[in-house]
Amino acid sequence: MPSPLEPILPEVDLPVIDISEFPEDLDGEDLNQIRYHPLLPKLRKACKEWGFFFLVNHGIPVDLLQRAENVCRDLLAVPTEVKERILTTGNVFETHYRGPNFQGFRLPDPSNPALVEKLCAKIYPDGNPIFCETIAAYSLSVSNLGNRITKVILASLGLDANAFYHSHFENCGSVLRINGYSAGQLSMGEETLVSHTDIGCLTILYQDDVGGLQIRSEEGEWFNVKPLSHSFVVNMGDSFTAWSNGRCRSADHRVVYKGWRDRISFGFFTTFPEDTEIWAPVELVDDDNPRRYKPFIYSDFKKQIMSDKGNKEKATALDKFAGI
């Protein structure tokens, strides 16, 4: 029987977007030809109502996903003294501040092999080429996928996707965050990653089959997200919400303890450059969609969010920071 901490929540039927329905090369005229594609209204609705969707037939081989999961599990299992050493030399390991039985590993610019190898040397002094090659290959593949889905989302908003991608998103940075959730002595349904919104542009999340991800609807109700094998969960961040003038929703989400074994996920986050002024383009502002946010510098918003670390009201942080 569920414990009192684990109410029986409904399961959300997240929209499933088949990215293979769109051309692989979206840098040419093909992108302008998809503006009437039948999947675009579905994608636009998913971004507006949930801010989350499943991405399938993404072209990243299953064996690469499995290899990435294996090296990430090995990474999270390194001895505590190694993690403590890394904490003092780069602040890439994070333990417990986000919730009990949680640990995280943060890897900036993960598709840059030189940076991956530099960080790898701190963790594995004798070298670990399998880790380096796998993380670099995975990150490059997901980075390319992120570029592609960003363009399709822009097209779903009725924009000239190529033009807006190259002028606003081409120089976005990225971070790979590897998350481990231990099967411990918690009560079923207890938060292991506290409720929050992501602050960047897009998050492309791979998760194992343990489950535990929950998202909150616009009405404030929590829903379980059942894992979908070999898919990614894509969600909007606060910065993209502001840039899109609220046409894409950054939804509150969390992870709860399921108890039956350790859980792992790794999220690929795309972010604006630190000095970017975020301001919705005029094409996304009209009488039905009046301007919702004041212009702001991404680094200023990021500093504000970090200063509020642990605040469970972060789902409203964007409105408090920049709302009109």
C-alpha positions as CSV (number, residue, x, y, z in Angstrom):
1,M,0.0,0.0,0.0
2,P,1.3,3.5,-0.7
3,S,2.5,5.5,2.3
4,P,0.7,8.7,3.4
5,L,3.5,10.6,1.6
6,E,2.6,8.9,-1.7
7,P,-0.8,10.0,-2.9
8,I,-2.1,8.1,-5.9
9,L,-1.4,10.6,-8.7
10,P,-2.8,10.4,-12.2
11,E,-0.4,9.6,-15.0
12,V,0.0,12.3,-17.7
13,D,-0.3,11.3,-21.3
14,L,2.5,13.5,-22.6
15,P,2.5,14.3,-26.3
16,V,4.9,12.1,-28.3
17,I,6.8,13.9,-31.1
18,D,8.4,11.8,-33.9
19,I,11.3,14.0,-35.0
20,S,12.0,11.7,-37.9
21,E,8.9,13.2,-39.5
22,F,10.9,16.3,-40.2
23,P,13.9,16.6,-42.6
24,E,17.3,15.9,-41.1
25,D,18.9,18.9,-42.8
26,L,17.0,21.9,-41.5
27,D,19.5,24.5,-42.6
28,G,18.1,24.9,-46.1
29,E,14.8,25.7,-47.7
30,D,13.3,22.5,-46.4
31,L,12.6,24.2,-43.0
32,N,10.4,26.8,-44.5
33,Q,8.4,24.0,-46.2
34,I,7.4,22.4,-42.9
35,R,5.4,25.4,-41.5
36,Y,2.2,23.6,-42.5
37,H,3.4,20.2,-41.3
38,P,0.5,18.4,-39.4
39,L,2.8,17.7,-36.4
40,L,3.5,21.4,-35.7
41,P,0.1,22.2,-34.1
42,K,0.6,19.2,-31.8
43,L,4.1,20.4,-30.8
44,R,2.9,24.0,-30.3
45,K,0.2,22.8,-28.0
46,A,2.6,20.5,-26.1
47,C,5.0,23.5,-25.5
48,K,2.2,25.8,-24.5
49,E,0.1,23.5,-22.2
50,W,2.7,21.2,-20.6
51,G,6.1,22.5,-21.6
52,F,7.1,18.8,-21.8
53,F,6.9,16.2,-24.5
54,F,8.5,12.9,-25.4
55,L,10.9,12.8,-28.4
56,V,11.1,9.5,-30.3
57,N,12.9,8.2,-33.4
58,H,15.6,10.7,-32.7
59,G,18.4,8.8,-34.4
60,I,20.7,8.3,-31.5
61,P,21.6,4.6,-31.4
62,V,20.3,2.6,-28.5
63,D,23.8,1.2,-27.8
64,L,25.1,4.7,-27.4
65,L,22.4,5.4,-24.8
66,Q,23.2,2.3,-23.0
67,R,27.0,3.0,-23.0
68,A,26.3,6.5,-21.7
69,E,24.1,5.1,-18.9
70,N,26.9,2.6,-18.0
71,V,29.7,5.1,-17.7
72,C,27.4,7.5,-15.8
73,R,26.6,4.8,-13.3
74,D,30.3,4.1,-12.9
75,L,31.0,7.8,-12.4
76,L,28.4,8.2,-9.7
77,A,29.9,5.1,-7.9
78,V,33.4,6.6,-7.5
79,P,34.6,6.7,-3.9
80,T,33.5,9.6,-1.7
81,E,37.0,10.9,-1.3
82,V,37.3,11.3,-5.0
83,K,34.0,13.3,-5.1
84,E,35.2,15.5,-2.3
85,R,38.4,16.2,-4.2
86,I,36.5,17.1,-7.3
87,L,34.2,19.4,-5.2
88,T,37.2,21.4,-4.1
89,T,38.7,21.8,-7.7
90,G,35.7,22.5,-9.8
91,N,32.4,22.3,-8.0
92,V,31.1,19.7,-10.5
93,F,29.8,17.2,-7.9
94,E,26.7,18.3,-6.0
95,T,25.3,16.3,-3.1
96,H,22.1,16.5,-1.2
97,Y,21.3,20.2,-1.4
98,R,18.6,19.4,-4.0
99,G,17.1,16.6,-2.0
100,P,17.9,13.4,0.1
101,N,19.5,10.4,-1.6
102,F,20.5,12.6,-4.5
103,Q,23.9,13.3,-6.1
104,G,24.7,15.2,-9.3
105,F,27.6,15.7,-11.6
106,R,27.8,18.8,-13.7
107,L,29.9,18.9,-16.9
108,P,30.0,22.2,-18.8
109,D,30.4,22.2,-22.6
110,P,30.3,18.3,-22.7
111,S,30.6,18.0,-26.5
112,N,34.2,19.5,-26.3
113,P,36.5,16.4,-26.1
114,A,39.4,18.5,-24.6
115,L,37.2,19.7,-21.7
116,V,35.8,16.2,-21.1
117,E,39.3,14.8,-21.0
118,K,40.5,17.5,-18.6
119,L,37.7,16.8,-16.2
120,C,38.1,13.1,-16.6
121,A,41.7,13.3,-15.5
122,K,40.7,14.7,-12.2
123,I,38.3,11.8,-11.6
124,Y,40.3,9.0,-13.1
125,P,44.1,9.8,-12.7
126,D,45.0,6.7,-14.7
127,G,42.7,7.7,-17.5
128,N,39.4,6.4,-18.7
129,P,39.1,6.6,-22.5
130,I,35.8,4.8,-22.6
131,F,34.2,7.5,-20.4
132,C,35.7,10.3,-22.4
133,E,34.8,8.9,-25.8
134,T,31.3,7.9,-24.7
135,I,30.4,11.2,-23.1
136,A,31.8,13.2,-26.0
137,A,29.9,11.1,-28.6
138,Y,26.7,11.2,-26.6
139,S,26.9,15.0,-26.0
140,L,27.7,15.8,-29.6
141,S,24.7,13.7,-30.8
142,V,22.3,15.3,-28.3
143,S,23.7,18.8,-29.1
144,N,22.8,18.2,-32.8
145,L,19.4,16.9,-31.8
146,G,18.9,20.0,-29.6
147,N,19.7,22.3,-32.6
148,R,17.2,20.4,-34.7
149,I,14.3,20.4,-32.2
150,T,14.9,24.1,-31.4
151,K,14.4,24.9,-35.1
152,V,11.2,22.8,-35.3
153,I,9.8,24.5,-32.1
154,L,10.6,27.9,-33.7
155,A,8.7,26.8,-36.8
156,S,5.8,25.7,-34.7
157,L,5.6,29.3,-33.4
158,G,5.2,30.6,-36.9
159,L,8.6,32.1,-37.1
160,D,11.3,32.0,-39.8
161,A,13.1,29.2,-37.9
162,N,16.4,29.4,-39.7
163,A,16.7,33.2,-39.3
164,F,15.7,33.2,-35.6
165,Y,17.8,30.1,-34.8
166,H,21.0,31.7,-36.3
167,S,20.3,35.1,-34.7
168,H,19.2,34.0,-31.3
169,F,20.2,30.4,-30.5
170,E,23.2,29.4,-32.5
171,N,25.7,30.5,-29.8
172,C,23.9,28.8,-26.9
173,G,26.0,26.9,-24.5
174,S,25.4,23.5,-23.0
175,V,25.8,21.6,-19.7
176,L,25.4,17.9,-19.1
177,R,24.1,17.1,-15.7
178,I,24.2,13.4,-14.5
179,N,21.8,12.7,-11.7
180,G,21.9,9.7,-9.4
181,Y,19.1,8.8,-6.9
182,S,19.9,6.1,-4.3
183,A,17.5,3.5,-3.1
184,G,17.7,4.2,0.6
185,Q,15.5,4.5,3.6
186,L,13.1,7.1,2.4
187,S,9.3,6.8,2.4
188,M,7.7,6.0,-0.9
189,G,6.7,9.2,-2.7
190,E,9.1,11.5,-0.8
191,E,10.9,14.1,-2.9
192,T,14.5,13.2,-3.9
193,L,14.8,16.2,-6.3
194,V,12.8,19.1,-5.1
195,S,10.2,20.9,-7.2
196,H,11.8,23.4,-9.6
197,T,11.8,24.8,-13.0
198,D,14.8,24.8,-15.4
199,I,16.3,28.3,-16.1
200,G,17.8,27.8,-19.5
201,C,16.4,27.3,-23.0
202,L,15.7,23.5,-23.5
203,T,16.4,20.4,-21.5
204,I,16.8,17.1,-23.2
205,L,16.5,14.4,-20.6
206,Y,17.3,10.7,-20.8
207,Q,16.0,8.6,-17.9
208,D,16.1,4.9,-17.0
209,D,12.9,2.9,-16.4
210,V,12.7,3.3,-12.6
211,G,10.3,6.3,-12.9
212,G,9.7,9.0,-10.4
213,L,9.5,12.1,-12.6
214,Q,6.5,14.3,-11.9
215,I,5.3,17.5,-13.5
216,R,2.7,20.1,-12.4
217,S,-0.1,21.2,-14.7
218,E,-1.1,24.8,-15.2
219,E,-3.9,24.2,-12.7
220,G,-1.4,23.1,-10.1
221,E,-2.0,19.4,-10.1
222,W,0.9,16.9,-10.0
223,F,1.1,14.1,-12.6
224,N,3.4,11.1,-12.9
225,V,5.4,10.7,-16.1
226,K,5.8,7.1,-17.0
227,P,9.2,6.4,-18.7
228,L,9.1,5.7,-22.5
229,S,11.9,3.4,-23.5
230,H,14.7,4.9,-25.7
231,S,13.0,8.3,-25.8
232,F,14.0,11.7,-24.5
233,V,11.9,14.0,-22.4
234,V,12.2,17.5,-23.7
235,N,11.1,20.5,-21.6
236,M,11.2,24.3,-21.8
237,G,13.2,26.4,-19.5
238,D,12.4,29.8,-18.0
239,S,14.6,31.7,-20.4
240,F,12.8,30.2,-23.4
241,T,9.4,31.0,-21.8
242,A,10.4,34.6,-21.5
243,W,11.9,34.7,-25.1
244,S,8.7,33.1,-26.5
245,N,6.5,35.6,-24.6
246,G,5.0,32.8,-22.6
247,R,4.0,30.8,-25.7
248,C,6.2,28.0,-24.3
249,R,5.7,27.0,-20.7
250,S,8.4,26.2,-18.2
251,A,6.7,23.7,-15.9
252,D,7.4,22.9,-12.3
253,H,8.8,19.3,-12.0
254,R,10.4,17.1,-9.4
255,V,11.5,13.5,-8.7
256,V,10.0,11.3,-6.0
257,Y,11.4,8.1,-4.5
258,K,10.1,4.9,-5.9
259,G,12.3,2.7,-3.9
260,W,12.8,-0.4,-5.9
261,R,16.4,0.4,-7.2
262,D,18.7,3.2,-7.9
263,R,17.6,5.7,-10.5
264,I,19.8,7.5,-13.0
265,S,19.1,10.3,-15.5
266,F,21.2,12.7,-17.5
267,G,19.9,16.0,-18.8
268,F,21.5,18.1,-21.6
269,F,20.7,21.7,-20.9
270,T,21.0,24.5,-23.6
271,T,21.5,28.0,-22.2
272,F,21.9,31.5,-23.6
273,P,25.3,33.1,-23.3
274,E,25.7,34.9,-20.0
275,D,25.5,38.4,-21.4
276,T,22.4,37.8,-23.6
277,E,19.5,40.2,-23.2
278,I,16.3,38.1,-23.3
279,W,13.5,39.9,-24.9
280,A,10.6,38.4,-26.9
281,P,10.7,39.3,-30.6
282,V,7.9,41.5,-31.9
283,E,6.6,38.6,-34.1
284,L,5.4,36.9,-30.8
285,V,3.6,39.9,-29.4
286,D,0.1,40.9,-30.5
287,D,-3.3,41.9,-29.1
288,D,-4.0,38.3,-28.1
289,N,-0.5,37.9,-26.7
290,P,0.6,41.1,-25.0
291,R,4.2,41.4,-23.8
292,R,4.5,39.5,-20.6
293,Y,8.2,40.0,-19.6
294,K,10.6,42.9,-19.3
295,P,14.0,42.5,-20.9
296,F,16.7,41.0,-18.7
297,I,20.2,39.8,-18.9
298,Y,20.5,36.0,-18.5
299,S,23.3,36.1,-16.0
300,D,21.3,38.4,-13.7
301,F,18.4,36.0,-13.7
302,K,20.7,33.1,-13.1
303,K,22.3,34.8,-10.1
304,Q,18.9,35.5,-8.7
305,I,17.9,31.9,-9.0
306,M,21.1,30.6,-7.5
307,S,20.7,33.0,-4.5
308,D,17.2,31.5,-4.0
309,K,18.5,27.9,-4.0
310,G,16.2,25.6,-2.0
311,N,13.2,28.0,-2.4
312,K,10.3,25.8,-3.4
313,E,8.5,28.8,-5.0
314,K,11.0,29.0,-7.8
315,A,8.3,28.0,-10.2
316,T,7.2,31.7,-10.0
317,A,10.7,33.1,-10.0
318,L,10.5,34.3,-13.7
319,D,7.3,36.2,-13.1
320,K,8.7,37.8,-9.9
321,F,12.0,38.7,-11.7
322,A,10.7,40.0,-15.0
323,G,7.0,39.9,-15.2
324,I,5.1,42.9,-16.4
